[in-house]
Amino acid sequence: QVQLVESGGGLVQPGESLRLYCAASGIIFGFNVMGWYRQAPGKERELVATITSGGITNYADSVKDRFTISRGNRKNTVYLQMNSLKPEDTAVYYCNLDRRRDYGMNYWGKGTLVTVSS
């Protein structure tokens, strides 16, 4: 029912910035958590950042001082501003919409590739 579409990935050099965007179909009501996860080659998918419908954010320690997650004007949109990118940030970034508390559903986007390389 709900579909997530990510955009904004690409190839950048170390130290540069990218801004990821995710939009979920439909209108999202009630409590939810939107976030970004990433999966690098040979690694498990890991949390990057999350933001609740109330605006509470959570970041992985590795990105806390460099990334910023924010909600768009629409309830079903989220951004991830990524600054000072490092090669180790290279991964497929997945948008997540967690509505398990109120609706028992958890949704994932197809991912957008971020490559940080010289």
FINULUM-514862 format. One record per residue: residue number from 0; x, y, z of N, C-alpha, C in turn; residue in three letters. Coordinates in Angstrom, 3 decimals. Layout:
<resi NUM | n.c1 X | n.c2 Y | n.c3 Z | ca.c1 X | ca.c2 Y | ca.c3 Z | c.c1 X | c.c2 Y | c.c3 Z | resn ALA>
...
END
This chain:
<resi 0 | n.c1 0.831 | n.c2 -1.207 | n.c3 0.000 | ca.c1 0.000 | ca.c2 0.000 | ca.c3 0.000 | c.c1 0.864 | c.c2 1.254 | c.c3 0.000 | resn GLN>
<resi 1 | n.c1 1.689 | n.c2 1.390 | n.c3 1.014 | ca.c1 2.589 | ca.c2 2.529 | ca.c3 1.100 | c.c1 3.869 | c.c2 2.217 | c.c3 0.345 | resn VAL>
<resi 2 | n.c1 4.288 | n.c2 3.156 | n.c3 -0.475 | ca.c1 5.532 | ca.c2 3.031 | ca.c3 -1.205 | c.c1 6.447 | c.c2 4.200 | c.c3 -0.888 | resn GLN>
<resi 3 | n.c1 7.729 | n.c2 3.910 | n.c3 -0.738 | ca.c1 8.726 | ca.c2 4.924 | ca.c3 -0.465 | c.c1 9.637 | c.c2 5.070 | c.c3 -1.673 | resn LEU>
<resi 4 | n.c1 9.906 | n.c2 6.303 | n.c3 -2.037 | ca.c1 10.771 | ca.c2 6.588 | ca.c3 -3.168 | c.c1 11.888 | c.c2 7.515 | c.c3 -2.724 | resn VAL>
<resi 5 | n.c1 13.122 | n.c2 7.056 | n.c3 -2.882 | ca.c1 14.288 | ca.c2 7.842 | ca.c3 -2.510 | c.c1 14.904 | c.c2 8.499 | c.c3 -3.734 | resn GLU>
<resi 6 | n.c1 15.577 | n.c2 9.599 | n.c3 -3.495 | ca.c1 16.322 | ca.c2 10.268 | ca.c3 -4.542 | c.c1 17.465 | c.c2 11.055 | c.c3 -3.914 | resn SER>
<resi 7 | n.c1 18.403 | n.c2 11.464 | n.c3 -4.735 | ca.c1 19.486 | ca.c2 12.309 | ca.c3 -4.277 | c.c1 20.837 | c.c2 11.645 | c.c3 -4.182 | resn GLY>
<resi 8 | n.c1 20.885 | n.c2 10.345 | n.c3 -4.364 | ca.c1 22.159 | ca.c2 9.667 | ca.c3 -4.322 | c.c1 23.004 | c.c2 10.014 | c.c3 -5.526 | resn GLY>
<resi 9 | n.c1 24.255 | n.c2 9.652 | n.c3 -5.446 | ca.c1 25.151 | ca.c2 9.925 | ca.c3 -6.548 | c.c1 26.591 | c.c2 9.705 | c.c3 -6.166 | resn GLY>
<resi 10 | n.c1 27.466 | n.c2 10.155 | n.c3 -7.036 | ca.c1 28.901 | ca.c2 10.029 | ca.c3 -6.837 | c.c1 29.481 | c.c2 11.383 | c.c3 -6.462 | resn LEU>
<resi 11 | n.c1 30.163 | n.c2 11.422 | n.c3 -5.330 | ca.c1 30.793 | ca.c2 12.648 | ca.c3 -4.872 | c.c1 32.188 | c.c2 12.338 | c.c3 -4.362 | resn VAL>
<resi 12 | n.c1 32.989 | n.c2 13.372 | n.c3 -4.261 | ca.c1 34.325 | ca.c2 13.235 | ca.c3 -3.712 | c.c1 34.301 | c.c2 13.408 | c.c3 -2.200 | resn GLN>
<resi 13 | n.c1 35.287 | n.c2 12.865 | n.c3 -1.504 | ca.c1 35.352 | ca.c2 13.064 | ca.c3 -0.055 | c.c1 35.300 | c.c2 14.542 | c.c3 0.309 | resn PRO>
<resi 14 | n.c1 34.538 | n.c2 14.837 | n.c3 1.348 | ca.c1 34.385 | ca.c2 16.208 | ca.c3 1.799 | c.c1 33.196 | c.c2 16.937 | c.c3 1.205 | resn GLY>
<resi 15 | n.c1 32.630 | n.c2 16.398 | n.c3 0.158 | ca.c1 31.477 | ca.c2 17.021 | ca.c3 -0.470 | c.c1 30.189 | c.c2 16.624 | c.c3 0.231 | resn GLU>
<resi 16 | n.c1 29.085 | n.c2 17.154 | n.c3 -0.261 | ca.c1 27.794 | ca.c2 16.958 | ca.c3 0.381 | c.c1 26.769 | c.c2 16.394 | c.c3 -0.577 | resn SER>
<resi 17 | n.c1 25.797 | n.c2 15.738 | n.c3 -0.009 | ca.c1 24.634 | ca.c2 15.255 | ca.c3 -0.737 | c.c1 23.412 | c.c2 15.422 | c.c3 0.140 | resn LEU>
<resi 18 | n.c1 22.276 | n.c2 15.561 | n.c3 -0.494 | ca.c1 21.022 | ca.c2 15.629 | ca.c3 0.228 | c.c1 20.067 | c.c2 14.592 | c.c3 -0.331 | resn ARG>
<resi 19 | n.c1 19.717 | n.c2 13.647 | n.c3 0.495 | ca.c1 18.789 | ca.c2 12.605 | ca.c3 0.113 | c.c1 17.367 | c.c2 13.015 | c.c3 0.459 | resn LEU>
<resi 20 | n.c1 16.453 | n.c2 12.536 | n.c3 -0.346 | ca.c1 15.052 | ca.c2 12.854 | ca.c3 -0.151 | c.c1 14.232 | c.c2 11.589 | c.c3 -0.287 | resn TYR>
<resi 21 | n.c1 13.218 | n.c2 11.491 | n.c3 0.536 | ca.c1 12.330 | ca.c2 10.345 | ca.c3 0.493 | c.c1 10.903 | c.c2 10.809 | c.c3 0.656 | resn CYS>
<resi 22 | n.c1 10.033 | n.c2 10.256 | n.c3 -0.152 | ca.c1 8.616 | ca.c2 10.558 | ca.c3 -0.058 | c.c1 7.826 | c.c2 9.268 | c.c3 -0.025 | resn ALA>
<resi 23 | n.c1 6.901 | n.c2 9.196 | n.c3 0.884 | ca.c1 6.013 | ca.c2 8.051 | ca.c3 0.987 | c.c1 4.682 | c.c2 8.387 | c.c3 0.351 | resn ALA>
<resi 24 | n.c1 4.111 | n.c2 7.412 | n.c3 -0.304 | ca.c1 2.815 | ca.c2 7.621 | ca.c3 -0.918 | c.c1 1.742 | c.c2 7.744 | c.c3 0.148 | resn SER>
<resi 25 | n.c1 0.703 | n.c2 8.462 | n.c3 -0.182 | ca.c1 -0.399 | ca.c2 8.619 | ca.c3 0.741 | c.c1 -0.129 | c.c2 9.650 | c.c3 1.816 | resn GLY>
<resi 26 | n.c1 -1.100 | n.c2 9.799 | n.c3 2.672 | ca.c1 -0.999 | ca.c2 10.722 | ca.c3 3.797 | c.c1 -0.797 | c.c2 9.911 | c.c3 5.061 | resn ILE>
<resi 27 | n.c1 0.235 | n.c2 10.267 | n.c3 5.796 | ca.c1 0.605 | ca.c2 9.513 | ca.c3 6.982 | c.c1 0.078 | c.c2 10.219 | c.c3 8.223 | resn ILE>
<resi 28 | n.c1 -0.708 | n.c2 9.491 | n.c3 8.992 | ca.c1 -1.255 | ca.c2 10.007 | ca.c3 10.236 | c.c1 -0.705 | c.c2 9.229 | c.c3 11.416 | resn PHE>
<resi 29 | n.c1 -0.779 | n.c2 9.853 | n.c3 12.572 | ca.c1 -0.398 | ca.c2 9.181 | ca.c3 13.800 | c.c1 1.106 | c.c2 9.101 | c.c3 14.001 | resn GLY>
<resi 30 | n.c1 1.473 | n.c2 8.386 | n.c3 15.046 | ca.c1 2.886 | ca.c2 8.262 | ca.c3 15.362 | c.c1 3.611 | c.c2 7.423 | c.c3 14.329 | resn PHE>
<resi 31 | n.c1 4.765 | n.c2 7.874 | n.c3 13.957 | ca.c1 5.606 | ca.c2 7.110 | ca.c3 13.057 | c.c1 7.047 | c.c2 7.567 | c.c3 13.191 | resn ASN>
<resi 32 | n.c1 7.919 | n.c2 6.746 | n.c3 12.694 | ca.c1 9.333 | ca.c2 7.080 | ca.c3 12.649 | c.c1 9.806 | c.c2 6.920 | c.c3 11.212 | resn VAL>
<resi 33 | n.c1 10.397 | n.c2 7.948 | n.c3 10.682 | ca.c1 11.022 | ca.c2 7.850 | ca.c3 9.374 | c.c1 12.524 | c.c2 7.911 | c.c3 9.556 | resn MET>
<resi 34 | n.c1 13.212 | n.c2 7.210 | n.c3 8.709 | ca.c1 14.641 | ca.c2 7.184 | ca.c3 8.878 | c.c1 15.384 | c.c2 6.727 | c.c3 7.653 | resn GLY>
<resi 35 | n.c1 16.679 | n.c2 6.784 | n.c3 7.798 | ca.c1 17.588 | ca.c2 6.340 | ca.c3 6.756 | c.c1 18.490 | c.c2 5.256 | c.c3 7.305 | resn TRP>
<resi 36 | n.c1 18.599 | n.c2 4.206 | n.c3 6.564 | ca.c1 19.508 | ca.c2 3.120 | ca.c3 6.855 | c.c1 20.416 | c.c2 2.929 | c.c3 5.655 | resn TYR>
<resi 37 | n.c1 21.540 | n.c2 2.317 | n.c3 5.873 | ca.c1 22.445 | ca.c2 2.094 | ca.c3 4.766 | c.c1 23.068 | c.c2 0.717 | c.c3 4.860 | resn ARG>
<resi 38 | n.c1 23.462 | n.c2 0.223 | n.c3 3.719 | ca.c1 24.115 | ca.c2 -1.058 | ca.c3 3.645 | c.c1 25.295 | c.c2 -0.958 | c.c3 2.694 | resn GLN>
<resi 39 | n.c1 26.461 | n.c2 -1.135 | n.c3 3.251 | ca.c1 27.686 | ca.c2 -1.133 | ca.c3 2.476 | c.c1 28.028 | c.c2 -2.560 | c.c3 2.069 | resn ALA>
<resi 40 | n.c1 28.824 | n.c2 -2.710 | n.c3 1.032 | ca.c1 29.211 | ca.c2 -4.054 | ca.c3 0.605 | c.c1 29.842 | c.c2 -4.856 | c.c3 1.734 | resn PRO>
<resi 41 | n.c1 29.347 | n.c2 -6.061 | n.c3 1.934 | ca.c1 29.892 | ca.c2 -6.930 | ca.c3 2.956 | c.c1 29.460 | c.c2 -6.615 | c.c3 4.367 | resn GLY>
<resi 42 | n.c1 28.558 | n.c2 -5.670 | n.c3 4.524 | ca.c1 28.109 | ca.c2 -5.285 | ca.c3 5.848 | c.c1 26.599 | c.c2 -5.418 | c.c3 5.978 | resn LYS>
<resi 43 | n.c1 26.164 | n.c2 -5.476 | n.c3 7.215 | ca.c1 24.739 | ca.c2 -5.531 | ca.c3 7.502 | c.c1 24.131 | c.c2 -4.144 | c.c3 7.373 | resn GLU>
<resi 44 | n.c1 22.856 | n.c2 -4.104 | n.c3 7.067 | ca.c1 22.170 | ca.c2 -2.828 | ca.c3 7.020 | c.c1 22.194 | c.c2 -2.188 | c.c3 8.409 | resn ARG>
<resi 45 | n.c1 22.531 | n.c2 -0.919 | n.c3 8.453 | ca.c1 22.664 | ca.c2 -0.234 | ca.c3 9.723 | c.c1 21.876 | c.c2 1.068 | c.c3 9.737 | resn GLU>
<resi 46 | n.c1 21.496 | n.c2 1.456 | n.c3 10.916 | ca.c1 20.795 | ca.c2 2.716 | ca.c3 11.100 | c.c1 21.733 | c.c2 3.882 | c.c3 10.847 | resn LEU>
<resi 47 | n.c1 21.247 | n.c2 4.870 | n.c3 10.130 | ca.c1 21.972 | ca.c2 6.113 | ca.c3 9.935 | c.c1 21.352 | c.c2 7.211 | c.c3 10.786 | resn VAL>
<resi 48 | n.c1 20.071 | n.c2 7.430 | n.c3 10.599 | ca.c1 19.368 | ca.c2 8.465 | ca.c3 11.346 | c.c1 17.879 | c.c2 8.204 | c.c3 11.290 | resn ALA>
<resi 49 | n.c1 17.197 | n.c2 8.585 | n.c3 12.352 | ca.c1 15.744 | ca.c2 8.480 | ca.c3 12.387 | c.c1 15.157 | c.c2 9.752 | c.c3 12.958 | resn THR>
<resi 50 | n.c1 13.907 | n.c2 9.978 | n.c3 12.630 | ca.c1 13.183 | ca.c2 11.115 | ca.c3 13.180 | c.c1 11.739 | c.c2 10.701 | c.c3 13.395 | resn ILE>
<resi 51 | n.c1 11.231 | n.c2 10.953 | n.c3 14.591 | ca.c1 9.861 | ca.c2 10.602 | ca.c3 14.896 | c.c1 8.917 | c.c2 11.671 | c.c3 14.372 | resn THR>
<resi 52 | n.c1 7.634 | n.c2 11.342 | n.c3 14.404 | ca.c1 6.633 | ca.c2 12.318 | ca.c3 13.997 | c.c1 6.618 | c.c2 13.527 | c.c3 14.914 | resn SER>
<resi 53 | n.c1 7.198 | n.c2 13.385 | n.c3 16.105 | ca.c1 7.324 | ca.c2 14.492 | ca.c3 17.030 | c.c1 8.617 | c.c2 15.263 | c.c3 16.894 | resn GLY>
<resi 54 | n.c1 9.472 | n.c2 14.845 | n.c3 15.966 | ca.c1 10.696 | ca.c2 15.574 | ca.c3 15.707 | c.c1 11.910 | c.c2 15.119 | c.c3 16.490 | resn GLY>
<resi 55 | n.c1 11.794 | n.c2 14.026 | n.c3 17.211 | ca.c1 12.932 | ca.c2 13.510 | ca.c3 17.953 | c.c1 13.853 | c.c2 12.756 | c.c3 17.003 | resn ILE>
<resi 56 | n.c1 15.116 | n.c2 13.111 | n.c3 17.012 | ca.c1 16.076 | ca.c2 12.517 | ca.c3 16.096 | c.c1 17.041 | c.c2 11.593 | c.c3 16.802 | resn THR>
<resi 57 | n.c1 17.573 | n.c2 10.684 | n.c3 16.039 | ca.c1 18.573 | ca.c2 9.752 | ca.c3 16.519 | c.c1 19.556 | c.c2 9.494 | c.c3 15.393 | resn ASN>
<resi 58 | n.c1 20.847 | n.c2 9.486 | n.c3 15.736 | ca.c1 21.881 | ca.c2 9.311 | ca.c3 14.737 | c.c1 22.860 | c.c2 8.231 | c.c3 15.138 | resn TYR>
<resi 59 | n.c1 23.369 | n.c2 7.562 | n.c3 14.143 | ca.c1 24.505 | ca.c2 6.703 | ca.c3 14.382 | c.c1 25.688 | c.c2 7.566 | c.c3 14.782 | resn ALA>
<resi 60 | n.c1 26.519 | n.c2 7.042 | n.c3 15.662 | ca.c1 27.641 | ca.c2 7.817 | ca.c3 16.155 | c.c1 28.571 | c.c2 8.261 | c.c3 15.025 | resn ASP>
<resi 61 | n.c1 28.671 | n.c2 7.450 | n.c3 14.011 | ca.c1 29.584 | ca.c2 7.735 | ca.c3 12.917 | c.c1 29.158 | c.c2 8.914 | c.c3 12.047 | resn SER>
<resi 62 | n.c1 27.903 | n.c2 9.346 | n.c3 12.177 | ca.c1 27.405 | ca.c2 10.421 | ca.c3 11.324 | c.c1 26.862 | c.c2 11.604 | c.c3 12.112 | resn VAL>
<resi 63 | n.c1 26.874 | n.c2 11.531 | n.c3 13.420 | ca.c1 26.215 | ca.c2 12.527 | ca.c3 14.267 | c.c1 26.616 | c.c2 13.964 | c.c3 13.961 | resn LYS>
<resi 64 | n.c1 27.862 | n.c2 14.192 | n.c3 13.726 | ca.c1 28.356 | ca.c2 15.551 | ca.c3 13.528 | c.c1 28.367 | c.c2 15.979 | c.c3 12.069 | resn ASP>
<resi 65 | n.c1 27.901 | n.c2 15.105 | n.c3 11.192 | ca.c1 27.973 | ca.c2 15.399 | ca.c3 9.772 | c.c1 26.632 | c.c2 15.345 | c.c3 9.053 | resn ARG>
<resi 66 | n.c1 25.736 | n.c2 14.501 | n.c3 9.518 | ca.c1 24.446 | ca.c2 14.304 | ca.c3 8.856 | c.c1 23.331 | c.c2 14.948 | c.c3 9.658 | resn PHE>
<resi 67 | n.c1 22.303 | n.c2 15.378 | n.c3 8.947 | ca.c1 21.127 | ca.c2 15.941 | ca.c3 9.587 | c.c1 19.872 | c.c2 15.391 | c.c3 8.926 | resn THR>
<resi 68 | n.c1 19.013 | n.c2 14.813 | n.c3 9.734 | ca.c1 17.750 | ca.c2 14.315 | ca.c3 9.220 | c.c1 16.658 | c.c2 15.322 | c.c3 9.556 | resn ILE>
<resi 69 | n.c1 15.736 | n.c2 15.494 | n.c3 8.642 | ca.c1 14.667 | ca.c2 16.451 | ca.c3 8.858 | c.c1 13.423 | c.c2 16.019 | c.c3 8.106 | resn SER>
<resi 70 | n.c1 12.300 | n.c2 16.482 | n.c3 8.590 | ca.c1 11.035 | ca.c2 16.238 | ca.c3 7.917 | c.c1 10.759 | c.c2 17.338 | c.c3 6.919 | resn ARG>
<resi 71 | n.c1 10.117 | n.c2 16.959 | n.c3 5.841 | ca.c1 9.657 | ca.c2 17.944 | ca.c3 4.901 | c.c1 8.355 | c.c2 18.559 | c.c3 5.373 | resn GLY>
<resi 72 | n.c1 7.831 | n.c2 19.453 | n.c3 4.564 | ca.c1 6.561 | ca.c2 20.081 | ca.c3 4.913 | c.c1 5.434 | c.c2 19.066 | c.c3 4.974 | resn ASN>
<resi 73 | n.c1 5.493 | n.c2 18.104 | n.c3 4.105 | ca.c1 4.540 | ca.c2 17.010 | ca.c3 4.136 | c.c1 4.963 | c.c2 15.990 | c.c3 5.175 | resn ARG>
<resi 74 | n.c1 3.995 | n.c2 15.368 | n.c3 5.820 | ca.c1 4.275 | ca.c2 14.412 | ca.c3 6.882 | c.c1 5.007 | c.c2 13.180 | c.c3 6.386 | resn LYS>
<resi 75 | n.c1 4.841 | n.c2 12.884 | n.c3 5.121 | ca.c1 5.400 | ca.c2 11.659 | ca.c3 4.576 | c.c1 6.686 | c.c2 11.882 | c.c3 3.786 | resn ASN>
<resi 76 | n.c1 7.425 | n.c2 12.913 | n.c3 4.134 | ca.c1 8.687 | ca.c2 13.191 | ca.c3 3.462 | c.c1 9.790 | c.c2 13.371 | c.c3 4.488 | resn THR>
<resi 77 | n.c1 10.991 | n.c2 13.042 | n.c3 4.080 | ca.c1 12.134 | ca.c2 13.168 | ca.c3 4.964 | c.c1 13.380 | c.c2 13.439 | c.c3 4.133 | resn VAL>
<resi 78 | n.c1 14.280 | n.c2 14.226 | n.c3 4.691 | ca.c1 15.545 | ca.c2 14.540 | ca.c3 4.066 | c.c1 16.693 | c.c2 14.014 | c.c3 4.905 | resn TYR>
<resi 79 | n.c1 17.792 | n.c2 13.791 | n.c3 4.253 | ca.c1 19.034 | ca.c2 13.505 | ca.c3 4.950 | c.c1 20.121 | c.c2 14.357 | c.c3 4.319 | resn LEU>
<resi 80 | n.c1 20.528 | n.c2 15.387 | n.c3 5.031 | ca.c1 21.622 | ca.c2 16.228 | ca.c3 4.584 | c.c1 22.923 | c.c2 15.598 | c.c3 5.033 | resn GLN>
<resi 81 | n.c1 23.774 | n.c2 15.278 | n.c3 4.094 | ca.c1 25.027 | ca.c2 14.609 | ca.c3 4.385 | c.c1 26.182 | c.c2 15.522 | c.c3 4.004 | resn MET>
<resi 82 | n.c1 26.917 | n.c2 15.956 | n.c3 5.000 | ca.c1 28.061 | ca.c2 16.821 | ca.c3 4.790 | c.c1 29.352 | c.c2 16.090 | c.c3 5.129 | resn ASN>
<resi 83 | n.c1 30.434 | n.c2 16.622 | n.c3 4.625 | ca.c1 31.757 | ca.c2 16.056 | ca.c3 4.903 | c.c1 31.786 | c.c2 14.556 | c.c3 4.662 | resn SER>
<resi 84 | n.c1 31.304 | n.c2 14.167 | n.c3 3.530 | ca.c1 31.195 | ca.c2 12.747 | ca.c3 3.227 | c.c1 32.564 | c.c2 12.085 | c.c3 3.164 | resn LEU>
<resi 85 | n.c1 32.588 | n.c2 10.866 | n.c3 3.632 | ca.c1 33.800 | ca.c2 10.065 | ca.c3 3.665 | c.c1 33.618 | c.c2 8.821 | c.c3 2.808 | resn LYS>
<resi 86 | n.c1 34.707 | n.c2 8.244 | n.c3 2.347 | ca.c1 34.582 | ca.c2 7.011 | ca.c3 1.565 | c.c1 33.804 | c.c2 5.930 | c.c3 2.302 | resn PRO>
<resi 87 | n.c1 33.930 | n.c2 5.864 | n.c3 3.613 | ca.c1 33.215 | ca.c2 4.860 | ca.c3 4.379 | c.c1 31.712 | c.c2 5.095 | c.c3 4.444 | resn GLU>
<resi 88 | n.c1 31.255 | n.c2 6.238 | n.c3 3.936 | ca.c1 29.824 | ca.c2 6.484 | ca.c3 3.828 | c.c1 29.224 | c.c2 5.829 | c.c3 2.598 | resn ASP>
<resi 89 | n.c1 30.057 | n.c2 5.312 | n.c3 1.748 | ca.c1 29.581 | ca.c2 4.662 | ca.c3 0.533 | c.c1 28.674 | c.c2 3.491 | c.c3 0.875 | resn THR>
<resi 90 | n.c1 27.469 | n.c2 3.529 | n.c3 0.359 | ca.c1 26.488 | ca.c2 2.493 | ca.c3 0.653 | c.c1 25.224 | c.c2 2.768 | c.c3 -0.134 | resn ALA>
<resi 91 | n.c1 24.355 | n.c2 1.795 | n.c3 -0.136 | ca.c1 22.994 | ca.c2 2.017 | ca.c3 -0.598 | c.c1 22.203 | c.c2 2.520 | c.c3 0.596 | resn VAL>
<resi 92 | n.c1 21.573 | n.c2 3.645 | n.c3 0.427 | ca.c1 20.804 | ca.c2 4.261 | ca.c3 1.496 | c.c1 19.323 | c.c2 3.981 | c.c3 1.284 | resn TYR>
<resi 93 | n.c1 18.703 | n.c2 3.459 | n.c3 2.321 | ca.c1 17.301 | ca.c2 3.071 | ca.c3 2.259 | c.c1 16.455 | c.c2 3.958 | c.c3 3.156 | resn TYR>
<resi 94 | n.c1 15.365 | n.c2 4.415 | n.c3 2.618 | ca.c1 14.395 | ca.c2 5.159 | ca.c3 3.405 | c.c1 13.468 | c.c2 4.181 | c.c3 4.114 | resn CYS>
<resi 95 | n.c1 13.128 | n.c2 4.511 | n.c3 5.332 | ca.c1 12.275 | ca.c2 3.650 | ca.c3 6.138 | c.c1 11.142 | c.c2 4.436 | c.c3 6.761 | resn ASN>
<resi 96 | n.c1 9.970 | n.c2 3.853 | n.c3 6.729 | ca.c1 8.807 | ca.c2 4.389 | ca.c3 7.416 | c.c1 8.306 | c.c2 3.322 | c.c3 8.366 | resn LEU>
<resi 97 | n.c1 8.398 | n.c2 3.605 | n.c3 9.638 | ca.c1 8.017 | ca.c2 2.661 | ca.c3 10.674 | c.c1 6.708 | c.c2 3.115 | c.c3 11.302 | resn ASP>
<resi 98 | n.c1 5.682 | n.c2 2.339 | n.c3 11.045 | ca.c1 4.364 | ca.c2 2.627 | ca.c3 11.603 | c.c1 3.861 | c.c2 1.460 | c.c3 12.449 | resn ARG>
<resi 99 | n.c1 4.792 | n.c2 0.734 | n.c3 12.998 | ca.c1 4.425 | ca.c2 -0.483 | ca.c3 13.714 | c.c1 3.638 | c.c2 -0.221 | c.c3 14.982 | resn ARG>
<resi 100 | n.c1 3.876 | n.c2 0.902 | n.c3 15.628 | ca.c1 3.177 | ca.c2 1.169 | ca.c3 16.875 | c.c1 1.681 | c.c2 1.323 | c.c3 16.657 | resn ARG>
<resi 101 | n.c1 1.302 | n.c2 2.113 | n.c3 15.671 | ca.c1 -0.108 | ca.c2 2.409 | ca.c3 15.450 | c.c1 -0.763 | c.c2 1.502 | c.c3 14.428 | resn ASP>
<resi 102 | n.c1 0.010 | n.c2 1.017 | n.c3 13.459 | ca.c1 -0.588 | ca.c2 0.268 | ca.c3 12.367 | c.c1 0.058 | c.c2 -1.081 | c.c3 12.112 | resn TYR>
<resi 103 | n.c1 1.123 | n.c2 -1.366 | n.c3 12.805 | ca.c1 1.787 | ca.c2 -2.647 | ca.c3 12.654 | c.c1 2.489 | c.c2 -2.838 | c.c3 11.334 | resn GLY>
<resi 104 | n.c1 2.886 | n.c2 -1.743 | n.c3 10.691 | ca.c1 3.513 | ca.c2 -1.827 | ca.c3 9.382 | c.c1 4.861 | c.c2 -1.130 | c.c3 9.365 | resn MET>
<resi 105 | n.c1 5.766 | n.c2 -1.683 | n.c3 8.590 | ca.c1 7.104 | ca.c2 -1.147 | ca.c3 8.414 | c.c1 7.435 | c.c2 -1.185 | c.c3 6.930 | resn ASN>
<resi 106 | n.c1 7.848 | n.c2 -0.057 | n.c3 6.383 | ca.c1 8.036 | ca.c2 0.061 | ca.c3 4.948 | c.c1 9.458 | c.c2 0.474 | c.c3 4.606 | resn TYR>
<resi 107 | n.c1 9.919 | n.c2 -0.009 | n.c3 3.457 | ca.c1 11.259 | ca.c2 0.298 | ca.c3 2.979 | c.c1 11.224 | c.c2 0.750 | c.c3 1.532 | resn TRP>
<resi 108 | n.c1 12.089 | n.c2 1.694 | n.c3 1.212 | ca.c1 12.284 | ca.c2 2.072 | ca.c3 -0.161 | c.c1 13.239 | c.c2 1.122 | c.c3 -0.845 | resn GLY>
<resi 109 | n.c1 13.431 | n.c2 1.336 | n.c3 -2.124 | ca.c1 14.317 | ca.c2 0.473 | ca.c3 -2.897 | c.c1 15.786 | c.c2 0.844 | c.c3 -2.757 | resn LYS>
<resi 110 | n.c1 16.045 | n.c2 2.014 | n.c3 -2.236 | ca.c1 17.407 | ca.c2 2.440 | ca.c3 -1.980 | c.c1 17.954 | c.c2 3.366 | c.c3 -3.042 | resn GLY>
<resi 111 | n.c1 18.889 | n.c2 4.194 | n.c3 -2.636 | ca.c1 19.605 | ca.c2 5.064 | ca.c3 -3.545 | c.c1 21.094 | c.c2 4.971 | c.c3 -3.219 | resn THR>
<resi 112 | n.c1 21.895 | n.c2 4.844 | n.c3 -4.236 | ca.c1 23.320 | ca.c2 4.596 | ca.c3 -4.042 | c.c1 24.085 | c.c2 5.891 | c.c3 -3.835 | resn LEU>
<resi 113 | n.c1 24.874 | n.c2 5.903 | n.c3 -2.773 | ca.c1 25.786 | ca.c2 6.997 | ca.c3 -2.492 | c.c1 27.201 | c.c2 6.459 | c.c3 -2.584 | resn VAL>
<resi 114 | n.c1 27.982 | n.c2 7.050 | n.c3 -3.452 | ca.c1 29.367 | ca.c2 6.638 | ca.c3 -3.617 | c.c1 30.276 | c.c2 7.825 | c.c3 -3.355 | resn THR>
<resi 115 | n.c1 31.177 | n.c2 7.661 | n.c3 -2.416 | ca.c1 32.123 | ca.c2 8.709 | ca.c3 -2.056 | c.c1 33.514 | c.c2 8.222 | c.c3 -2.434 | resn VAL>
<resi 116 | n.c1 34.059 | n.c2 8.821 | n.c3 -3.448 | ca.c1 35.338 | ca.c2 8.352 | ca.c3 -3.965 | c.c1 36.043 | c.c2 9.462 | c.c3 -4.715 | resn SER>
<resi 117 | n.c1 37.364 | n.c2 9.399 | n.c3 -4.694 | ca.c1 38.165 | ca.c2 10.322 | ca.c3 -5.469 | c.c1 38.337 | c.c2 9.838 | c.c3 -6.896 | resn SER>
END
